Amino acid sequence: MVTVFDPVSDCELRQKAMDLLREMSETEEFTMFNEELKFFIANQEELVRKYKGKTLVIKGACVLGAYSSALEAYSQTLKTHKAGSFMLQPCTAGANAYTVTINSNNIMMR
């Protein structure tokens, strides 16, 4: 049996989710890696020229390394830096390098 959502309550749920996201965006956890992402975007053209196709390890405004795979980047960087203190970034051109689109066609059933 497929459940049809009441538009009013669906709207209320959506609003609650937006309020929660807004609240989370004010916390440090939600904003971690903002500096690293801004650095990558601002320097993307030059970084792609140097490291195209590699996985970059970025901490603050510094590239700590460029590796052939995300696994290699992560495991090698863990030897010298604490997990969660650096960002892994695929080094490719365009907004697709730092943008994720998620589509979902979920059907809620009871």
Helices and strands as residue ranges (DSSP letters): H 7-25, H 28-31, H 34-51, E 55-59, E 62-67, H 70-77, E 87-90, G 95-97
